[in-house]
Each structure stands twice: as structure tokens, then as C-alpha cells.
């Protein structure tokens, strides 16, 4: 779907679908979401530039993601999306910054995009004044969104860690304890995945801003250049915060797995002690279960209760020894 945004008489005019060439050439921002071949051709003819294909957007080398052709910058990075729905992932988004328009090519919708579009109607003169302003303010919205995600992830991580350690200390049924630890593992796994994808987005943004900063003399208007420094500073601070969260998630994951291992070892130890305690009575029962004709105990009147008593004593004595040693 092709959506164009044009500033006309101080008002944002939004048009959907393929428009005449003169209309497309007046647009400040052209947003291509899952574009058709017809939409790509229309934009290319109107702006006289090449739109990156989806295959080209997937390439990971920097020379294929960040490059300049004449006066046009081609910038591609992976962006986190779908955190609210739980169906999160990373999608490559290309920003084609020309002197007259900004073209975005994407195949998913990070929440920063609808949030930025909502801001356009309130601040059209600032956000839609020129293509580089649109791109930088859109990056600003992405950074704000990532900050919110990292804050929420940190809160989720704190709740998961408290639940795990509370479960380890508390006295509760084994089924409840297992459920709590399982939930903590799931939450920490999701936190680690989202944090990793957020770090990937921040890394891509940092590369884009570094590249744009080197080209700012010709690609960014003077009044918008200070925004690049602000964005770089914010991105770097978020990268540091994401690294801390990643390290904390790894520590908590190891801690929860350690708690589970301790509980499993306790269960295995119980079974081991029980099997060792039952070995002597099993030996006694095996001896008196043999079917030999010449066994003096077979004629004892009290042979059966005596055998039971011997088996009971041989079971109790090892348990007392284990308890004295602190193994129980």
C-alpha cells in the first residue's frame, strides 16, 4: 500500500494508492507498506530513483544497507515490531532520502510509525517541513518507543526475578513451585529475546545516524542537524541500558536454572537415599526367599517375625546414619 503525505496550506494531506506523477512528486513523505510492482514503478518514475527490493533489504553488509547515489541516501536497518501483541520480530525498513522527498519501504508496521503519523496532524509545520525532518523525527519516535519497551522489559524482569526467588525461599506445593519457576523461565526467555532485538534495532539506528552525520552537509538541512547529535546520544544511552538488561537477563536465567537444578538434585538425593536404605532389608528378604531344602531358619517358630524385625532394623539404621551426617 502506498501512502503519501503532503503539506498543503499548513495542513497534512494524506492520499492512498497510486497517484498521478505530479501529485507524487509534491509529496514530502511516501510510505510503501508491502508495495506492489505498480506502486514501486509509480514512485520510481515520479522521483527518478530506484527503490530497494525486498531481497536487497535483507542483505547484511554495510555497503548494501548504507550508501549514496548522487544526492540520494539509501539507509536500511532492522526494526523491532509486534511487542504489544506478543508476535514480535524484526523487519528490515529502508529509508530513501532524496532532496525532495523521503521514501520508506517496509513489510511490517512498528508502533512508532502510527504514533508518528498521529503526531503529523498536530505538528505538520515541524514534522513535515522537509524530507530530512520527517526521517529524523521518525527516528526520534522509534527511539522513544524503544525506551518505553526497555523500561517495560526491566519491570517484567524484576517481577520474574522476585517471583523466582520468592518461590525458592517459600514453602509451597511442588506443583505450584514448578509452575512459578516455569513462568519465570518463560518471562526471562521472552525478555532476553526482545532485548536482543531491541539492541539490534539500536545498532542499526546508530549506524544510520553515523552515516547521515558524515553526509549531513549535503543531506540534512542546517536547522535539523542538531537533532542528529541528540539522537546519537539517546541511542548510545539506550544501547548501554540494553546491554545491562541483557546481562541481567542472563544472570537471572542462570539463577532460575540453578534453583531448578537444586530442587531436582534434592529429589534425586531422596530417591538415592531411599534406594540405599532399602538395600539391606532387600538382601535379608532375598536370603530368606531362597528355596533351599536345608535352611535351619525354616523350622523356627518365630522365624518370620524375626526376619521382619531384621529387615526393619537394617532399614532404620542407614536412615539414622544419613540423618546424622546431614544428608537428609
Buried (B, 14 or more C-beta within 10 A) or exposed (E): EBBBBBBEEEEBBBBEEBBEEEBBBBBBBBBBBEBEEEBBEBBBEBBEBEBBEEEBBEEEEEEBBBEBEEEBBBBBBBBBBBBEEEEBEBBBBBBBBBEBBBBBBBBBBBBBBEBBBEBBEEEBEEBBBBBBBBBBBBBBBBBBBBBEBBEBBBEBBEEBBEBBBEBBEEEEEEEEBBEBBEBBBEBBEBBBEBBBBBBBBBBBBBBBBBBBBEBBEEBBEEEBBEBBEEBBEBBEEBBEBBEEBBEBBEEBBEBBEEBBEEBEEEEEEEEEBEEBBBEBBBEBBEEBEEEEEEEEEEEEEEBEEEBBEBBEEBBEEBBEEBEEEEEE
